[in-house]
Amino acid sequence: MRIRKLITVVVGLALVLTLVSGTAAADTINAGVVELQMVVQQHPEAMDYQAGLQEEMMELQQEFEEATADLDPEEDAEELQQVQQEFQQEAMEIEEGFEEGLMDILEPDFEEFMEEEGYDMIVMEGAVVASTVEVNEENVTSEFLEFINGEAPQMELELDEEDDL
């Protein structure tokens, strides 16, 4: 899956930048781990973005069907193949743009969450396979989803009977 490759590269670069920027002097890196698929499925902007992509892909499919409707597979094989290649190329470009756009949506939230929660990095579940420093990993998927949805942990206030009005 291309998203996994993209995230792995981003995580690798983040790890290198973190190490180079002075955290290497520390013996431990605090990493928040997220289940990226779950985040994408529950992040409001990412869900809207995915819905838009699906709509765009359906429109592309419809355009392809319309463009090839009058073509005979035997008589127009060469033209049919050319049209199919053009539409496949366009679909690939849409998918590549989707990955970049998705990261543009998620990255600011990841950065803000890291800063507020005190993590050195956010990694995709299973992304750190080796490290020269100790990496404290904590799955923060639920906390991140609460963060992006503006949900604060529920606090109960106990009022003395005298305080009740």
C-alpha positions as CSV (number, residue, x, y, z in Angstrom):
1,M,0.0,0.0,0.0
2,R,1.5,3.3,-1.0
3,I,0.3,5.1,2.2
4,R,2.4,2.7,4.2
5,K,5.5,3.4,2.1
6,L,4.9,7.1,2.4
7,I,4.4,7.0,6.1
8,T,7.5,4.8,6.5
9,V,9.6,7.4,4.7
10,V,8.1,10.2,6.7
11,V,8.7,8.3,9.9
12,G,12.3,7.5,8.9
13,L,13.0,11.1,8.1
14,A,11.4,12.2,11.4
15,L,13.6,9.8,13.3
16,V,16.7,11.0,11.5
17,L,15.8,14.7,12.1
18,T,15.0,14.0,15.7
19,L,18.3,12.3,16.2
20,V,20.3,14.9,14.4
21,S,18.5,17.8,16.1
22,G,19.8,17.0,19.6
23,T,17.5,14.3,20.9
24,A,20.3,11.9,20.1
25,A,22.0,13.1,23.2
26,A,19.2,11.7,25.2
27,D,19.1,8.0,25.7
28,T,15.4,7.7,25.1
29,I,12.9,8.8,22.5
30,N,9.2,9.0,23.4
31,A,7.2,7.8,20.5
32,G,3.5,7.9,20.2
33,V,2.2,5.0,18.0
34,V,-0.9,5.4,15.9
35,E,-2.9,2.9,13.9
36,L,-2.9,4.9,10.8
37,Q,-5.8,3.1,9.1
38,M,-8.0,3.8,12.1
39,V,-7.0,7.5,12.2
40,V,-7.7,7.9,8.5
41,Q,-11.1,6.3,8.9
42,Q,-12.1,8.5,11.9
43,H,-10.4,11.8,11.1
44,P,-13.2,14.2,10.0
45,E,-11.1,16.0,7.3
46,A,-9.5,12.8,6.1
47,M,-12.9,11.1,5.8
48,D,-14.2,14.0,3.7
49,Y,-11.1,13.9,1.6
50,Q,-11.5,10.2,1.0
51,A,-15.2,10.7,0.1
52,G,-14.1,13.3,-2.5
53,L,-11.5,11.0,-3.9
54,Q,-14.0,8.2,-4.2
55,E,-16.4,10.5,-6.0
56,E,-13.6,11.6,-8.3
57,M,-12.7,8.0,-9.1
58,M,-16.3,7.1,-9.8
59,E,-16.6,10.1,-12.2
60,L,-13.4,8.9,-13.9
61,Q,-14.8,5.4,-14.2
62,Q,-18.0,6.8,-15.7
63,E,-16.0,8.9,-18.2
64,F,-14.0,5.8,-19.2
65,E,-17.2,3.8,-19.8
66,E,-18.7,6.6,-21.9
67,A,-15.5,6.9,-23.9
68,T,-15.4,3.2,-24.6
69,A,-19.1,2.5,-25.0
70,D,-19.1,2.9,-28.8
71,L,-15.8,1.0,-29.3
72,D,-15.9,-2.6,-30.6
73,P,-13.3,-4.7,-28.7
74,E,-12.3,-6.5,-31.9
75,E,-12.4,-3.7,-34.4
76,D,-11.2,-0.9,-32.1
77,A,-8.7,-2.9,-30.0
78,E,-5.8,-0.5,-30.4
79,E,-7.9,2.6,-29.6
80,L,-9.6,0.8,-26.7
81,Q,-6.1,0.0,-25.3
82,Q,-4.9,3.6,-25.7
83,V,-8.0,5.0,-23.9
84,Q,-7.6,2.4,-21.1
85,Q,-4.0,3.4,-20.6
86,E,-4.9,7.1,-20.5
87,F,-7.5,6.5,-17.8
88,Q,-5.2,4.2,-15.8
89,Q,-2.6,6.9,-15.8
90,E,-5.1,9.5,-14.7
91,A,-6.3,7.2,-11.9
92,M,-2.7,6.7,-10.7
93,E,-2.1,10.5,-10.6
94,I,-5.3,10.9,-8.5
95,E,-4.1,8.2,-6.1
96,E,-0.7,9.8,-5.8
97,G,-2.2,13.2,-5.1
98,F,-4.5,11.6,-2.5
99,E,-1.5,10.3,-0.5
100,E,0.1,13.8,-0.5
101,G,-3.2,15.5,0.3
102,L,-3.9,13.0,3.1
103,M,-0.5,13.7,4.7
104,D,-1.1,17.5,4.4
105,I,-4.3,17.0,6.4
106,L,-2.8,14.7,9.1
107,E,0.6,16.1,9.6
108,P,-0.4,19.4,11.3
109,D,-2.6,17.5,13.8
110,F,0.2,15.0,14.5
111,E,2.7,17.8,15.1
112,E,0.3,19.7,17.4
113,F,-0.5,16.5,19.3
114,M,3.2,15.7,19.7
115,E,3.9,19.1,21.1
116,E,1.0,19.1,23.5
117,E,1.5,15.6,24.7
118,G,5.3,15.7,24.9
119,Y,6.2,13.1,22.3
120,D,9.4,13.2,20.2
121,M,7.7,11.6,17.3
122,I,4.5,9.9,16.1
123,V,5.0,6.6,14.3
124,M,2.7,4.3,12.5
125,E,2.1,1.0,14.3
126,G,4.9,-1.4,13.5
127,A,7.1,1.3,11.9
128,V,10.1,1.2,14.3
129,V,12.0,-2.0,13.6
130,A,15.4,-1.0,14.9
131,S,16.9,1.9,16.7
132,T,20.3,2.8,18.2
133,V,18.5,4.5,21.2
134,E,15.8,3.3,23.5
135,V,12.3,4.1,22.1
136,N,9.5,4.3,24.5
137,E,6.4,3.4,22.4
138,E,2.9,4.1,23.6
139,N,-0.2,3.4,21.4
140,V,-1.9,6.8,21.4
141,T,-4.5,6.2,18.7
142,S,-7.5,6.7,20.9
143,E,-6.0,9.8,22.5
144,F,-5.1,11.2,19.1
145,L,-8.7,10.6,17.8
146,E,-10.1,12.4,20.9
147,F,-7.6,15.2,20.3
148,I,-8.6,15.8,16.7
149,N,-12.3,15.5,17.5
150,G,-12.0,18.1,20.3
151,E,-13.0,15.6,22.9
152,A,-11.4,16.2,26.3
153,P,-11.3,13.6,29.0
154,Q,-14.4,13.7,31.1
155,M,-13.8,15.2,34.5
156,E,-16.2,14.7,37.4
157,L,-16.6,17.6,39.8
158,E,-17.7,16.7,43.3
159,L,-19.6,19.5,44.9
160,D,-20.2,19.8,48.6
161,E,-23.8,19.9,49.5
162,E,-23.3,23.6,50.5
163,D,-22.2,24.4,47.0
164,D,-25.4,23.1,45.4
165,L,-27.9,25.8,44.6
